[in-house]
Amino acid sequence: SFPPIVDEHSRLLILGSMPSVQSLAQHQYYGNRQNYFWPMLFELFAEPYSDDYTLKQQLILRHHLALWDVLAGCEREGSLDSRITNEIANDFSAFFAQYPAIDCIFFNGGKAAQSFKKHFPELYRQKKCCQMPSTSPAHTMKREEKRQHWQMLLEVLENG
């Protein structure tokens, strides 16, 4: 997977499971154009959408977010989370020691939440954890419905 997008001002961590085949090929989080992640974030923060990956990264940091994946590696045929085997988790103990201001985790889909809870049950209990509907095109919920769920991200940022 990729290194996290994070800085010392980050307060909320968004975790995916593992980058898709397209994302890995592009070396970008949520590189599949059909994935709703980036359009949704730009909508939530009422900012004009951009395809520029540097601007996407800046959006994350400007709003005190962090972005990473639960897994550092795995075996998987294709991009579906249901095909993930032999999980190798990222080092979240070191991550949270380096970024202690992050006390809330938003999971982008069920697999991310399931894997984090499996590998880090203590951290799962200690942090505020919210499982959101996956922004993946494989998750067939309508975009508007997904955005309504993810609206909670703004509430958490406002209310701490």
N, C-alpha and C positions, 0 to 999 in steps of 0.2 A: 504494500500500500504506500501511501504518500506521507510525508511529514505533516504535522498539524499546521493549520493556519490559526495562529494564536499570538497574543502579546500580553503584556502585564496588565492591560486594562480589560481583558476578556472576563466576563462574568457568567456566561452561559455557554455550554458546550453542546454542539449538535453532532451526534454520532451516527454514521452509517455503518453498515456491516463490513463491506469490502467493495472497492471500486469495480465497476462493470468492465467488461472487455474493452468497450469503446473508451471509457475513462482512462484505463491503463494505457491504451495506445496513444491517447492525447496527452497523458501526464497531467490530467486535470480532474478535480473533483466534479462529479456529475457532468461528464463530458458528452453523454448521450443527449442529443438535442430534443428527444422526446420526453426526457425527464423534466418534471415540473419544478425541481428544486430552485434553480436560479430565477426563473420568471416569478415564482411565488415570493421569494425573498425581496426582489425588487418591488413587487406589488405591495407587500406588507409594509415596507418602509417608504412607500409612495415616491419611489425614485424611478427615473427612466431606465428601461432595460438596456443592458449592453452585453454583447457577446465577448467583449474584451476580458480575458481571464484575470488580468491585473486589476481591473475595476471590480470584478467579482470578489477578489480577495480583499480589496480595500473596503468593499461593502461590509464584509464580515467583521473586519477589525473596527471600522468606524462606529458600528453599532454594538461594540463590546461583546461580540460573539467569538467563539472558537469553532473550528470544524476539523473533524478527524474521523477515523474509522475504528471500530472495536478491534478488528483483526489486522495484524501486520502481514499475515499470509494465510493461505489455505490452499486446498485443492478444490477445483471446481471446473466442470465442463460447461462452457457458456457463461452467462451472467446471472442466472437465477440463484437467489439466496437458498432456495430449497436444495440446491445441488452442492452446497458447501460441505466439505469434509476436512478432517485434519486441521482444525483451527489452531492458529498461533496468534495469541492476543498481543496487542500493544502493551507497553509498560505504563499502566495508569497510576500506579503508586508513585513513580518518579514524576509523571506528568502533573498530578495534583500537588505534589510537593513543590514543583517549580511554579505552578499557577494556583496558589491557594485561594484566590478570589473567586474561582469558579466553584459554585455550590449547586448548580442546577444542570441537569443533562436532559436534552431532548433527543430521543431516539427516532431516527428516520426509518420507521418500520419495525415490525415484530422481530425479525431476525437479529437486528442490532441489539434490541433490548434483551432478547433471550441469551445471546452470546455474552453480553456484558454481565448479566446476572449469573450466568454459569461460571465465568472466569473470575468475577470480582463480587461475590455475594456481600461482603462487608461494605464495600464502596457503594453498592446498590442500595443498601440500607441507610448509609450515612448521607448520601446526596439526595436532593429533590430530583426525582426521575419522572419523566413524562414520555410515554410512548405515543408517537404521532403516526398518522397514516403515512405509508410510504409514498414518496413523490415519484417513484418509479412508474413507467408506463405499464408495467406488468400488474400493478395494483389498480384495478379498474374503477375505483371511486372517481366521481366527477371532480374536475379541478376545483370548482367553486367550493365543493364540500371539503376537499383537502385543505384549501386555504382557510376556511372557517375554523377547522380544528387547529391549524398552525397559528391562528390569530392569538392563541394563548401565549405564544412566544413574546408578543408585544406587552401583554399584561404582566408577565413575569419580569421583563426588563424594567417596566415602569414601577412595579410594586416591590421589587427586590426579592 
